[in-house]
């Protein structure tokens, strides 16, 4: 009789524990569903609240200003898309929006901006998690904080109206530092350098967007980088409108680190690939 009593008590205990675990799982799932990064409506409310606060606190406004750019991104891009800011160069520096204004010779007004999208089906990203040196490690474990897809976008300003000209994906997930307008002197071609920290190699990677066919046409991407034992630099090898590059070979031993060779890569527009001087099978997409 005692045997059956204890057996029954064990079954009841298991059922109670099981029910408790089920309720805990349901509670955890409910709590997860209520987090802002998983609820588009809540995130949108916060973004628009912050936008209205920016408008109220602005001392002066001008057509197509930064606040207008932020509003354009929130209104015209999928939920979970955010404008980025420059990384701090010194502690406690006020971070500036990643926005650059440019007026061409015809008088047209343009705005370059770096934004980041969240991967569909994952939690929304937080811009602070993809900006800065430490955040370049996010490539190793990006899904816990959401996977970010940065883009360089070009907006045209006509009167007080912004319109999207093009958006170019940046092949990185984290470590954004800054971006700037530069000139390729060999062909007098303007390009936009997007600088990303690369903590794994103690260096940086630049995603360069060359405006080889003018500002309104989709840009040409070429990557350069520089670190302890890796380097790639812009070059003009075959003298066409596309930039080429040299990839350097390093000798790395216990007491010596130096460049011992370089390999030339020339862009093949027909196949949309960079081909090596070692042979066509050694190629790079950008």
KOLBAVEX-962435 format. One line per 2 residues: their letters; for each residue x, y, z of N, C-alpha, C. Coordinates in steps of 0.02 Angstrom, whole numbers, m for minus. Example, Ala and Ser with C-alpha at 12.3 -4.5 7.8 and 13.67 -1.06 7.14 Angstrom:
BEGIN
as> 660/m284/390/615/m225/390/660/m165/390  642/m112/354/684/m53/357/645/2/394;
end
This chain:
BEGIN
xx> 42/m59/0/0/0/0/44/63/0  96/61/43/142/117/46/177/126/m21;
xx> 192/68/m52/225/70/m117/183/108/m168  118/93/m171/74/126/m219/65/200/m202;
xx> 65/215/m137/58/284/m115/116/327/m141  176/302/m129/235/340/m152/239/343/m228;
xx> 217/290/m261/217/291/m334/169/344/m361  110/347/m330/61/397/m351/85/467/m337;
xx> 117/476/m280/143/541/m262/197/564/m311  237/517/m335/289/533/m383/259/557/m449;
xx> 206/523/m472/172/542/m535/144/611/m529  111/625/m471/81/691/m460/135/745/m461;
xx> 192/730/m428/247/778/m425/274/794/m494  281/741/m535/306/749/m604/258/793/m643;
xx> 192/780/m635/141/820/m671/144/893/m650  152/905/m584/156/973/m559/217/1009/m587;
xx> 275/975/m586/336/1004/m612/330/1019/m687  300/969/m722/291/976/m794/247/1036/m811;
xx> 191/1042/m774/146/1099/m785/182/1165/m770  222/1163/m716/259/1224/m698/307/1244/m752;
xx> 341/1193/m782/389/1208/m836/353/1234/m897  294/1205/m912/255/1229/m970/236/1302/m961;
xx> 213/1318/m899/193/1387/m886/253/1434/m891  312/1410/m868/372/1451/m872/391/1464/m944;
xx> 387/1412/m987/402/1419/m1058/355/1469/m1090  289/1461/m1073/240/1507/m1101/253/1578/m1078;
xx> 272/1585/m1014/287/1651/m986/347/1682/m1019  400/1641/m1031/460/1665/m1064/446/1687/m1136;
xx> 404/1646/m1170/386/1662/m1239/346/1726/m1242  301/1735/m1193/260/1796/m1192/305/1856/m1179;
xx> 351/1849/m1131/397/1903/m1115/439/1922/m1175  461/1870/m1213/502/1881/m1273/462/1920/m1325;
xx> 398/1900/m1332/356/1933/m1382/342/2006/m1366  349/2024/m1302/335/2093/m1281/395/2138/m1285;
xx> 455/2110/m1296/515/2151/m1302/512/2193/m1366  535/2255/m1360/528/2303/m1415/560/2277/m1479;
xx> 619/2245/m1472/655/2223/m1532/620/2167/m1570  566/2138/m1540/527/2087/m1574/458/2111/m1595;
xx> 441/2173/m1578/375/2199/m1592/381/2262/m1636  369/2256/m1701/378/2312/m1747/338/2374/m1726;
xx> 278/2364/m1702/236/2421/m1684/266/2461/m1627  291/2426/m1576/322/2459/m1519/386/2496/m1539;
xx> 426/2464/m1581/487/2496/m1604/471/2558/m1644  421/2554/m1688/401/2612/m1728/378/2670/m1684;
xx> 340/2654/m1632/317/2706/m1585/376/2743/m1554  426/2705/m1533/485/2735/m1502/523/2778/m1551;
xx> 532/2753/m1613/570/2790/m1663/535/2856/m1680  469/2854/m1687/433/2916/m1704/429/2963/m1644;
xx> 428/2936/m1584/430/2979/m1524/497/3016/m1522  551/2980/m1535/618/3011/m1536/623/3064/m1591;
xx> 591/3049/m1649/592/3096/m1705/557/3161/m1687  498/3155/m1656/461/3215/m1636/500/3255/m1584;
xx> 535/3220/m1540/576/3254/m1490/633/3293/m1523  664/3263/m1574/717/3296/m1612/690/3360/m1645;
xx> 630/3356/m1672/600/3414/m1705/587/3470/m1656  563/3453/m1596/547/3504/m1546/611/3537/m1519;
xx> 665/3498/m1513/726/3524/m1484/772/3558/m1535  756/3551/m1599/798/3582/m1651/793/3658/m1649;
xx> 849/3692/m1645/850/3765/m1641/840/3796/m1709  862/3763/m1761/853/3788/m1829/847/3728/m1876;
xx> 807/3737/m1928/796/3684/m1978/811/3712/m2047  828/3667/m2093/835/3686/m2163/810/3628/m2206;
xx> 791/3641/m2268/764/3588/m2311/811/3528/m2316  784/3468/m2307/821/3406/m2315/876/3399/m2262;
xx> 865/3428/m2203/914/3422/m2150/916/3352/m2121  959/3341/m2071/968/3274/m2044/903/3245/m2016;
xx> 863/3287/m1984/799/3264/m1958/754/3240/m2015  756/3275/m2070/717/3254/m2129/741/3187/m2156;
xx> 808/3177/m2155/837/3113/m2177/814/3056/m2132  816/3067/m2066/794/3016/m2018/721/2999/m2031;
xx> 680/3050/m2041/608/3038/m2054/598/3001/m2120  637/3017/m2171/632/2983/m2235/647/2908/m2227;
xx> 700/2892/m2190/719/2822/m2180/664/2785/m2142  638/2815/m2090/586/2782/m2050/522/2772/m2089;
xx> 507/2818/m2135/445/2816/m2173/449/2772/m2234  507/2768/m2266/512/2737/m2332/548/2670/m2334;
xx> 578/2650/m2280/614/2586/m2278/577/2537/m2232  591/2472/m2239/557/2422/m2197/570/2435/m2123;
xx> 522/2414/m2082/531/2422/m2010/594/2386/m1987  628/2415/m1939/692/2387/m1917/750/2414/m1956;
xx> 740/2471/m1990/793/2505/m2027/810/2570/m1992  875/2584/m1982/895/2642/m1943/954/2678/m1975;
xx> 954/2745/m1973/1015/2782/m1993/1070/2769/m1942  1133/2768/m1963/1188/2757/m1918/1221/2824/m1899;
xx> 1266/2821/m1850/1305/2880/m1830/1379/2862/m1835  1422/2912/m1838/1493/2900/m1839/1516/2873/m1771;
xx> 1567/2831/m1772/1597/2807/m1710/1633/2865/m1676  1640/2860/m1609/1677/2912/m1572/1752/2907/m1587;
xx> 1784/2964/m1596/1857/2965/m1604/1890/2975/m1537  1853/3005/m1490/1877/3014/m1421/1820/2998/m1374;
xx> 1833/2978/m1312/1779/2963/m1265/1734/3023/m1253  1669/3009/m1244/1618/3060/m1228/1605/3109/m1285;
xx> 1631/3095/m1344/1617/3137/m1401/1544/3128/m1422  1510/3181/m1440/1442/3176/m1465/1445/3147/m1535;
xx> 1412/3091/m1545/1415/3057/m1610/1371/3093/m1662  1400/3103/m1720/1365/3138/m1774/1331/3088/m1820;
xx> 1272/3106/m1847/1238/3062/m1894/1282/3048/m1955  1277/2987/m1981/1316/2968/m2040/1282/2995/m2103;
xx> 1287/3060/m2110/1254/3096/m2165/1305/3145/m2195  1310/3147/m2262/1354/3194/m2296/1314/3229/m2351;
xx> 1317/3295/m2353/1283/3334/m2404/1331/3350/m2461  1305/3347/m2523/1347/3359/m2581/1307/3395/m2635;
xx> 1335/3450/m2660/1304/3487/m2715/1349/3479/m2777  1320/3456/m2832/1361/3447/m2892/1363/3512/m2932;
xx> 1400/3512/m2987/1412/3572/m3026/1348/3599/m3058  1299/3555/m3070/1236/3577/m3100/1190/3612/m3050;
xx> 1209/3609/m2987/1167/3639/m2935/1122/3590/m2899  1122/3527/m2922/1081/3476/m2890/1108/3462/m2820;
xx> 1062/3450/m2773/1081/3438/m2703/1069/3365/m2685  1121/3334/m2656/1117/3263/m2639/1137/3252/m2566;
xx> 1114/3196/m2540/1131/3176/m2472/1153/3103/m2472  1214/3089/m2449/1236/3020/m2438/1221/3002/m2366;
xx> 1200/2941/m2355/1185/2919/m2287/1200/2845/m2280  1222/2823/m2222/1232/2752/m2208/1177/2729/m2161;
xx> 1141/2678/m2181/1087/2650/m2141/1100/2576/m2129  1061/2546/m2085/1067/2474/m2073/997/2444/m2068;
xx> 987/2388/m2102/923/2353/m2100/929/2291/m2055  874/2271/m2027/871/2209/m1989/851/2152/m2035;
xx> 879/2093/m2020/861/2034/m2061/789/2014/m2044  751/2000/m2096/681/1980/m2087/677/1915/m2048;
xx> 632/1913/m1998/622/1853/m1958/663/1850/m1895  712/1896/m1888/753/1899/m1828/732/1959/m1786;
xx> 759/1964/m1726/747/2023/m1685/777/2084/m1720  748/2142/m1707/774/2204/m1737/843/2219/m1708;
xx> 885/2247/m1749/952/2267/m1727/947/2331/m1685  1001/2346/m1650/1010/2410/m1617/1072/2441/m1647;
xx> 1067/2501/m1675/1126/2532/m1708/1189/2532/m1665  1182/2540/m1599/1242/2543/m1556/1280/2477/m1558;
xx> 1247/2422/m1577/1280/2357/m1579/1320/2344/m1642  1319/2390/m1690/1357/2380/m1751/1405/2438/m1765;
xx> 1410/2485/m1717/1454/2543/m1725/1512/2538/m1676  1573/2541/m1700/1630/2542/m1656/1676/2482/m1663;
xx> 1735/2488/m1634/1787/2437/m1639/1765/2369/m1612  1739/2367/m1551/1719/2304/m1520/1662/2271/m1559;
xx> 1620/2312/m1590/1563/2284/m1626/1583/2250/m1692  1646/2255/m1712/1667/2219/m1772/1672/2144/m1760;
xx> 1670/2124/m1696/1669/2053/m1679/1600/2022/m1691  1550/2063/m1704/1481/2038/m1710/1474/1988/m1767;
xx> 1520/1990/m1816/1518/1942/m1871/1524/1870/m1845  1555/1862/m1787/1564/1795/m1759/1501/1769/m1725;
xx> 1456/1814/m1705/1396/1793/m1669/1343/1846/m1678  1323/1859/m1740/1280/1916/m1754/1207/1904/m1739;
xx> 1183/1841/m1740/1112/1829/m1736/1083/1842/m1667  1123/1838/m1613/1097/1851/m1546/1072/1922/m1539;
xx> 1105/1968/m1573/1086/2038/m1570/1051/2061/m1634  1031/2013/m1674/1002/2029/m1739/1057/2038/m1791;
xx> 1042/2021/m1853/1092/2027/m1906/1080/2092/m1944  1131/2135/m1944/1126/2200/m1976/1151/2197/m2048;
xx> 1116/2232/m2093/1136/2238/m2162/1144/2313/m2178  1206/2339/m2175/1217/2410/m2190/1208/2425/m2264;
xx> 1187/2486/m2279/1180/2510/m2347/1206/2581/m2351  1237/2597/m2407/1251/2666/m2425/1195/2689/m2471;
xx> 1161/2743/m2452/1106/2767/m2494/1121/2838/m2518  1093/2855/m2576/1098/2922/m2604/1028/2951/m2610;
xx> 1017/3008/m2581/953/3043/m2585/963/3108/m2623  912/3127/m2662/914/3192/m2695/866/3239/m2659;
xx> 887/3301/m2650/846/3351/m2617/821/3401/m2669  755/3404/m2678/725/3452/m2724/674/3492/m2685;
xx> 689/3555/m2675/646/3596/m2632/652/3571/m2560  597/3546/m2533/597/3516/m2466/583/3441/m2470;
xx> 588/3413/m2530/571/3343/m2541/633/3300/m2553  638/3245/m2517/692/3196/m2527/667/3137/m2568;
xx> 707/3114/m2614/690/3054/m2653/752/3009/m2655  739/2943/m2656/794/2895/m2658/818/2886/m2730;
xx> 884/2894/m2739/915/2885/m2805/940/2813/m2812  979/2788/m2763/1000/2718/m2762/1020/2699/m2691;
xx> 1022/2634/m2680/1046/2606/m2617/1093/2548/m2633  1152/2550/m2604/1203/2499/m2618/1220/2461/m2554;
xx> 1214/2395/m2555/1229/2355/m2495/1304/2358/m2478  1319/2361/m2413/1388/2359/m2389/1399/2289/m2359;
xx> 1446/2250/m2386/1454/2180/m2364/1488/2172/m2297  1456/2196/m2244/1482/2188/m2176/1422/2186/m2129;
xx> 1432/2163/m2067/1378/2161/m2019/1391/2205/m1957  1452/2227/m1948/1466/2267/m1889/1535/2299/m1891;
xx> 1545/2349/m1846/1609/2383/m1842/1612/2448/m1879  1554/2478/m1895/1554/2541/m1934/1592/2595/m1896;
xx> 1634/2632/m1933/1673/2686/m1904/1652/2753/m1932  1661/2762/m1996/1646/2826/m2028/1641/2817/m2103;
xx> 1618/2868/m2138/1622/2868/m2211/1636/2939/m2235  1665/2944/m2295/1686/3009/m2320/1689/3009/m2396;
xx> 1686/3069/m2425/1693/3077/m2497/1767/3085/m2514  1791/3046/m2562/1861/3051/m2583/1865/3053/m2659;
xx> 1926/3065/m2684/1937/3069/m2756/1992/3021/m2777  1979/2983/m2830/2030/2940/m2859/2068/2981/m2910;
xx> 2127/3002/m2892/2164/3050/m2932/2181/3024/m3001  2193/2960/m3008/2214/2932/m3073/2162/2946/m3128;
xx> 2098/2947/m3110/2045/2959/m3158/2001/3018/m3138  2020/3053/m3086/1980/3109/m3060/1908/3087/m3049;
xx> 1900/3030/m3016/1834/3001/m3003/1818/3004/m2929  1759/3029/m2914/1738/3033/m2844/1717/2963/m2820;
xx> 1733/2949/m2757/1709/2887/m2727/1694/2898/m2654  1652/2854/m2626/1632/2858/m2556/1666/2801/m2519;
xx> 1708/2820/m2470/1744/2771/m2431/1706/2757/m2366  1686/2695/m2357/1653/2673/m2296/1703/2634/m2254;
xx> 1723/2662/m2198/1775/2633/m2157/1745/2592/m2099  1765/2528/m2095/1742/2483/m2043/1802/2458/m2003;
xx> 1794/2457/m1937/1846/2426/m1895/1848/2351/m1910  1907/2321/m1902/1915/2249/m1908/1959/2225/m1851;
xx> 1927/2216/m1793/1964/2199/m1732/2000/2132/m1736  1972/2084/m1773/2003/2018/m1778/2072/2022/m1809;
xx> 2083/2071/m1852/2148/2078/m1885/2185/2141/m1863  2159/2174/m1811/2188/2237/m1787/2200/2284/m1846;
xx> 2146/2301/m1879/2152/2345/m1937/2085/2372/m1957  2077/2387/m2020/2013/2413/m2045/2001/2389/m2116;
xx> 1938/2392/m2136/1917/2374/m2204/1879/2433/m2232  1895/2452/m2294/1860/2506/m2328/1819/2478/m2385;
xx> 1755/2494/m2385/1710/2477/m2441/1702/2541/m2482  1735/2542/m2540/1739/2603/m2581/1689/2599/m2639;
xx> 1646/2650/m2644/1596/2652/m2697/1614/2706/m2747  1640/2684/m2805/1664/2729/m2857/1606/2750/m2903;
xx> 1599/2816/m2913/1546/2842/m2956/1572/2846/m3028  1586/2787/m3057/1619/2783/m3122/1574/2807/m3179;
xx> 1509/2806/m3169/1462/2828/m3220/1419/2887/m3197  1446/2926/m3152/1410/2984/m3127/1374/2968/m3061;
xx> 1354/3020/m3027/1327/3013/m2960/1259/2978/m2959  1220/2984/m3013/1152/2957/m3012/1149/2882/m3031;
xx> 1203/2856/m3058/1204/2785/m3077/1233/2744/m3020  1212/2680/m3017/1234/2636/m2964/1310/2632/m2962;
xx> 1340/2639/m2903/1413/2643/m2898/1447/2575/m2904  1512/2578/m2916/1554/2518/m2922/1590/2507/m2856;
xx> 1584/2446/m2828/1614/2431/m2764/1682/2398/m2772  1731/2423/m2734/1796/2391/m2728/1820/2396/m2656;
xx> 1841/2341/m2628/1862/2339/m2558/1938/2347/m2552  1959/2387/m2503/2030/2391/m2484/2034/2379/m2409;
xx> 2094/2361/m2385/2102/2349/m2313/2175/2356/m2293  2185/2361/m2227/2252/2369/m2201/2253/2346/m2128;
xx> 2297/2300/m2111/2304/2276/m2043/2374/2253/m2030  2384/2214/m1978/2451/2192/m1959/2485/2152/m2014;
xx> 2449/2104/m2043/2480/2062/m2094/2435/2054/m2155  2398/2106/m2171/2357/2104/m2232/2350/2175/m2258;
xx> 2349/2181/m2324/2345/2247/m2354/2321/2241/m2427  2277/2287/m2446/2256/2293/m2516/2249/2367/m2531;
xx> 2276/2390/m2587/2275/2461/m2603/2250/2474/m2674  2221/2533/m2683/2194/2553/m2748/2251/2562/m2798;
xx> 2238/2542/m2861/2288/2550/m2914/2254/2565/m2981  2292/2590/m3028/2269/2600/m3096/2314/2558/m3141;
xx> 2293/2497/m3154/2337/2450/m3189/2325/2449/m3264  2262/2443/m3286/2249/2439/m3358/2220/2503/m3387;
xx> 2217/2556/m3347/2200/2623/m3370/2129/2629/m3398  2082/2589/m3373/2012/2600/m3392/1978/2639/m3336;
xx> 1912/2645/m3339/1876/2688/m3290/1868/2654/m3222  1880/2589/m3219/1871/2552/m3157/1937/2550/m3117;
xx> 1933/2560/m3052/1993/2554/m3011/2015/2481/m3005  2079/2470/m3000/2107/2403/m2989/2140/2403/m2920;
xx> 2170/2347/m2902/2204/2346/m2837/2262/2298/m2835  2306/2310/m2787/2360/2264/m2771/2345/2231/m2704;
xx> 2352/2165/m2703/2346/2128/m2640/2416/2105/m2621  2436/2120/m2559/2505/2109/m2539/2514/2043/m2502;
xx> 2572/2013/m2513/2590/1949/m2480/2640/1965/m2424  2625/1940/m2364/2667/1954/m2306/2708/1892/m2286;
xx> 2769/1906/m2262/2809/1854/m2230/2802/1866/m2155  2777/1815/m2120/2765/1822/m2049/2800/1765/m2011;
xx> 2851/1783/m1971/2887/1735/m1930/2888/1760/m1858  2923/1725/m1815/2926/1744/m1745/2959/1812/m1735;
xx> 3006/1829/m1778/3043/1892/m1769/3042/1938/m1830  2999/1922/m1879/2998/1963/m1939/2928/1966/m1969;
xx> 2908/2025/m1990/2845/2035/m2024/2854/2088/m2077  2850/2068/m2141/2860/2116/m2194/2825/2094/m2258;
xx> 2814/2143/m2303/2785/2128/m2368/2839/2101/m2414  2826/2043/m2446/2876/2013/m2490/2853/2011/m2563;
xx> 2789/2024/m2576/2765/2021/m2645/2696/2054/m2649  2672/2065/m2709/2605/2091/m2720/2575/2059/m2782;
xx> 2510/2053/m2782/2474/2023/m2839/2425/2074/m2866  2427/2085/m2932/2383/2134/m2963/2315/2103/m2980;
xx> 2262/2140/m2968/2194/2120/m2987/2163/2174/m3030  2137/2154/m3087/2107/2200/m3135/2033/2183/m3144;
xx> 1991/2234/m3146/1919/2222/m3151/1899/2203/m3222  1860/2150/m3227/1832/2127/m3290/1757/2144/m3290;
xx> 1736/2198/m3324/1666/2218/m3322/1619/2168/m3355  1645/2127/m3401/1603/2078/m3434/1579/2025/m3385;
xx> 1623/2003/m3341/1605/1952/m3291/1592/1981/m3222  1599/2047/m3216/1588/2082/m3152/1630/2051/m3096;
xx> 1695/2043/m3109/1739/2013/m3060/1810/2040/m3069  1848/2040/m3014/1918/2059/m3018/1960/1997/m3030;
xx> 2000/1999/m3084/2041/1942/m3103/2114/1954/m3086  2147/1902/m3062/2216/1907/m3040/2266/1899/m3097;
xx> 2324/1928/m3089/2378/1919/m3137/2405/1848/m3135  2386/1809/m3083/2407/1739/m3078/2363/1693/m3120;
xx> 2306/1720/m3143/2260/1679/m3183/2188/1695/m3166  2142/1681/m3213/2072/1699/m3204/2038/1662/m3147;
xx> 2065/1603/m3130/2032/1565/m3076/2045/1598/m3008  2095/1643/m3004/2106/1680/m2942/2071/1748/m2950;
xx> 2010/1751/m2926/1971/1813/m2935/1936/1834/m2870  1911/1895/m2870/1876/1924/m2813/1814/1960/m2839;
xx> 1759/1957/m2801/1697/1990/m2824/1701/2066/m2820  1741/2092/m2773/1747/2165/m2766/1812/2183/m2730;
end
